[in-house]
């Protein structure tokens, strides 16, 4: 039986695995290779790695992890989780199974995008969710925010620090008088006409025939866990402003003792920097529980 199995080998999962490997624990990383930021050409806002391709950062991190002889990396997909004696069993494809005293879930989340034609194809390239990650590169140009609900008000108020902003309500949000005054004070233009499609690089085509050309677009996706593996064990979920994520305590342990979670799966909002810090805490929390468990 391994000390810990980390399910998910992106930024949070690798950060958790690093702490466990350096604690000389027997740790396995299972990675299906599907990162949330796989659509982005560059990663920004991550100290020491600003502007690098995400896959290059991940590749370097994996090489560093695999230098630890007590760490095993498996390219594959976990298909089922269950309790197994004093620990947990992890089923993989091809009827393979592993067991461990502790689990770290770093499964990530899936983004539910507005159903505007042309938007999904531009996600991570000219349509974004995080201004700290992608706003600076728009060079103070024209920016659009596509509303998905009340959280879009927050985006629209933030983004004037990165450019001139048009807030496309698209029937998804109706600001009240006070909210309209806040938007006006920030110089945000409100556009109430519904959207027909996104064309070109970041051109918003309205149903009335007008086209608004922009340097980039932002929208708040709805998130949910990328798969239901945590549900196999009964881990409790929490509702955040962007959707569902796993509830954890200060040491990143879920509602199920011995199961830890980190990254976007276990935060109300995320970025690469936050995922790495969250993963490090989950690794430390997992090691601490092994010390006394």
C-alpha positions in Angstrom: 0.0 0.0 0.0 1.4 3.4 -1.0 1.5 6.3 1.4 -0.5 8.6 -0.9 -1.9 8.7 -4.4 -2.3 12.1 -6.1 -5.0 12.0 -8.8 -4.3 14.8 -11.3 -0.9 15.8 -12.4 -1.4 19.5 -13.3 -0.1 22.4 -11.2 -1.9 21.7 -8.0 -1.4 17.9 -8.1 2.3 18.2 -8.8 2.8 20.8 -6.0 1.1 18.4 -3.6 3.2 15.5 -4.8 6.4 17.5 -4.4 5.9 18.0 -0.7 5.1 14.3 -0.2 8.1 13.2 -2.2 10.4 15.5 -0.3 9.0 14.1 3.0 10.3 10.7 1.7 6.9 9.3 1.4 5.9 6.7 -1.2 3.7 8.7 -3.6 2.0 7.9 -6.9 0.7 10.5 -9.3 -2.0 9.5 -11.8 -2.5 12.0 -14.6 -4.9 11.9 -17.5 -3.2 14.9 -19.2 -6.1 17.3 -19.4 -5.2 20.7 -17.9 -7.7 23.4 -17.6 -5.4 26.0 -19.2 -4.5 23.7 -22.1 -6.1 26.2 -24.6 -3.8 29.1 -23.6 -0.5 29.7 -25.4 1.1 31.4 -22.5 0.8 31.4 -18.7 0.9 34.8 -16.9 1.0 35.9 -13.3 3.0 32.9 -12.1 6.1 34.2 -10.4 9.3 33.1 -12.1 7.4 31.6 -15.0 5.6 34.6 -16.4 4.9 34.3 -20.2 6.0 30.7 -20.6 3.9 28.1 -22.3 1.9 26.1 -19.8 3.0 22.8 -21.3 6.7 23.8 -20.9 6.1 24.6 -17.2 4.4 21.3 -16.7 7.1 19.4 -18.5 9.8 20.9 -16.4 7.9 20.2 -13.2 7.3 16.6 -14.1 11.0 16.1 -14.8 11.9 17.5 -11.4 9.3 15.2 -9.7 10.4 12.1 -11.5 13.9 12.6 -10.2 12.6 11.5 -6.8 13.0 7.7 -6.6 10.1 7.4 -4.1 7.6 8.9 -6.6 5.9 7.0 -9.4 4.1 8.8 -12.3 1.3 7.0 -14.2 -0.1 8.4 -17.4 -3.7 7.2 -17.2 -7.1 7.8 -15.8 -8.6 6.8 -12.5 -12.0 5.4 -13.0 -13.3 4.6 -9.5 -12.4 5.3 -5.9 -13.4 3.2 -2.8 -12.4 2.6 0.7 -10.0 -0.3 1.1 -9.1 -1.5 4.6 -7.4 1.3 6.4 -7.0 3.3 3.2 -8.4 3.7 -0.3 -8.4 1.8 -3.6 -8.0 3.5 -6.9 -9.2 1.7 -10.0 -7.6 2.6 -13.3 -8.3 1.7 -16.9 -7.4 -1.9 -18.1 -8.6 -3.3 -14.8 -5.5 -2.1 -12.9 -5.9 -1.0 -9.2 -3.7 0.6 -6.6 -4.2 1.3 -2.9 -2.9 4.0 -0.6 -3.3 5.3 3.0 -4.2 8.8 1.7 -5.7 10.3 -1.4 -5.1 13.8 -2.8 -7.7 14.9 -5.4 -6.4 17.4 -7.9 -9.0 16.6 -10.6 -9.6 20.2 -11.7 -12.9 21.5 -13.0 -14.9 21.8 -16.2 -16.0 25.2 -17.6 -19.6 25.7 -18.7 -19.4 28.5 -21.3 -22.1 30.8 -22.6 -23.8 29.3 -25.7 -22.7 32.1 -28.0 -21.6 30.7 -31.4 -17.9 31.1 -31.9 -17.1 31.6 -28.2 -15.9 28.1 -27.3 -13.5 28.0 -30.2 -11.8 31.1 -28.9 -11.7 30.1 -25.2 -8.2 30.6 -23.8 -7.0 32.4 -26.9 -9.1 35.6 -27.2 -11.9 34.8 -24.7 -10.7 34.6 -21.1 -12.0 34.4 -17.5 -9.1 36.0 -15.5 -7.9 39.5 -16.1 -4.8 38.9 -13.9 -3.8 36.1 -16.3 -4.6 37.7 -19.6 -5.5 41.4 -19.2 -2.1 43.0 -19.5 -1.4 41.5 -22.9 -4.4 43.4 -24.4 -2.3 46.5 -24.2 -5.0 48.8 -22.9 -7.3 48.1 -25.9 -11.0 47.6 -26.2 -12.3 44.8 -24.0 -15.7 43.1 -23.9 -17.3 41.4 -20.9 -20.1 38.9 -21.8 -22.5 38.6 -18.9 -23.4 35.2 -17.5 -25.0 36.4 -14.3 -24.4 38.6 -11.3 -20.7 37.6 -11.1 -20.2 39.4 -14.4 -20.7 42.7 -12.7 -17.5 42.1 -10.8 -15.6 41.4 -14.0 -17.0 44.5 -15.7 -16.0 46.7 -12.7 -12.4 45.2 -12.6 -11.5 45.3 -16.3 -11.3 49.1 -16.9 -7.9 48.8 -15.2 -6.8 46.9 -18.4 -8.6 48.8 -21.1 -11.9 50.4 -22.3 -14.8 48.1 -21.4 -18.1 47.3 -23.1 -20.4 45.2 -21.0 -22.6 42.9 -23.1 -25.6 42.0 -21.0 -26.9 39.4 -23.6 -30.1 38.9 -21.5 -28.1 37.2 -18.8 -27.9 40.0 -16.3 -29.9 43.2 -15.6 -28.0 45.8 -13.5 -30.1 47.9 -11.3 -29.8 51.7 -10.9 -27.0 51.6 -8.3 -25.1 49.0 -10.4 -25.4 51.1 -13.5 -24.1 54.1 -11.6 -21.0 52.1 -10.5 -20.4 51.0 -14.1 -20.7 54.5 -15.4 -18.2 55.7 -12.7 -15.7 53.2 -14.1 -16.3 54.2 -17.7 -18.0 51.0 -18.7 -20.3 51.1 -21.7 -23.4 48.9 -21.4 -24.6 47.1 -24.5 -28.1 45.5 -24.2 -28.5 44.1 -27.7 -28.2 40.3 -27.7 -25.2 38.6 -29.3 -25.4 36.6 -32.5 -21.8 35.2 -32.6 -18.1 35.8 -32.0 -16.1 36.2 -35.2 -12.6 37.1 -36.2 -10.2 37.3 -33.3 -12.6 38.9 -30.8 -15.4 40.6 -32.8 -18.8 40.6 -31.2 -21.5 40.4 -33.8 -24.9 41.6 -32.4 -28.3 40.4 -33.5 -29.1 43.9 -34.8 -26.3 43.5 -37.4 -23.7 45.7 -35.7 -20.1 44.4 -35.0 -18.0 45.5 -32.1 -14.3 44.8 -32.7 -12.3 44.2 -29.5 -8.8 43.3 -28.4 -10.2 40.5 -26.2 -13.2 39.2 -24.4 -13.9 38.0 -20.8 -16.7 35.9 -19.5 -17.4 34.1 -16.2 -17.8 30.4 -16.8 -19.8 28.2 -14.5 -17.6 25.4 -13.0 -18.1 22.0 -11.7 -15.8 19.1 -10.8 -14.3 17.6 -14.0 -15.6 14.1 -13.0 -17.5 12.5 -10.2 -14.7 10.5 -8.6 -15.0 12.5 -5.4 -18.6 11.5 -5.3 -17.6 7.8 -5.1 -16.3 8.6 -1.5 -19.1 11.0 -0.5 -17.0 14.2 -0.4 -19.1 17.2 0.3 -19.5 20.0 -2.3 -19.8 23.7 -1.7 -21.5 26.3 -3.9 -19.3 29.3 -4.8 -19.9 32.4 -7.0 -18.7 30.4 -10.1 -20.2 27.1 -9.3 -19.5 23.9 -7.3 -16.2 22.9 -5.7 -15.1 20.5 -3.0 -15.3 21.6 0.6 -12.0 21.4 2.5 -10.6 22.6 5.8 -7.6 24.8 6.4 -5.2 21.8 5.8 -7.1 20.9 2.6 -8.8 17.8 4.0 -12.2 17.1 2.6 -15.3 16.0 4.5 -14.0 12.4 4.2 -11.0 11.8 6.6 -7.9 10.8 4.7 -9.0 12.4 1.4 -7.4 15.8 0.6 -8.2 18.1 -2.4 -6.5 21.1 -4.0 -6.5 23.4 -6.9 -9.5 24.6 -8.8 -11.4 21.5 -7.6 -11.2 22.8 -4.0 -11.3 26.6 -4.4 -14.1 29.1 -5.3 -11.8 30.6 -7.9 -8.4 29.8 -9.3 -5.2 30.5 -11.2 -1.9 28.7 -11.7 -0.3 30.6 -8.8 -3.2 29.8 -6.4 -3.3 26.2 -7.6 0.4 25.7 -6.8 0.0 27.2 -3.3 -3.1 25.2 -2.7 -1.4 22.0 -3.8 1.6 22.7 -1.5 -0.8 23.0 1.4 -2.6 19.8 0.5 0.7 18.0 0.3 1.8 19.3 3.7 -1.7 18.5 5.2 -1.5 15.0 3.8 2.0 14.4 5.2 0.9 15.7 8.6 -2.0 13.3 8.7 0.4 10.4 7.8 2.6 11.3 10.7 -0.1 10.7 13.2 -2.4 8.3 11.3 
